[in-house]
Amino acid sequence: MLDFLSNWPPFADYDLKTMAEAIRRQLHHGYHLVALRGTVIIGYAGWLLTTTEIGEAWLAGRGKLVAAPKERANAAALTTVAARERAAVRLLIRGARDRNPGKRIFFKRDGATGVRKTTVMNIVPGAD
């Protein structure tokens, strides 16, 4: 996984120890998805559980994005998303949202127009 991510900005520029710790935590807790085409990795998404308060402070630039204990977590933040195919990004994000029903999801998008931080609220399946 580290080999795959090392080819994608901004992860290619990250400190290996920091990146390895984040990926190890995502894999250990099952907070990740991998997109495959056959046996070839074409995408990866990883997240951490947090709180809405921490996520909102992070979006506003008033705090650092940090994990919260699972029992207190009412939000998730996508921290690692990389894909060789554009369509895989949407599927990975949707998959991460599906695995965190009822939680607010925080993420940032890097693009040609710069970095855009955003949040969406997941609806619990079957809830009105």
ABEGO torsion letter per residue (X at the ends): XAAAAAABOAAAABBAAAAAAAAAAAAAAGBBBBBBBEABBABBBBBBBBBAAAAAAAAAGABBBBBBBAAABABBBBABBBBABAAAAAAAAAAAAAABBGBBBBBBBBBAAEBBBBBBBBBBBGBX
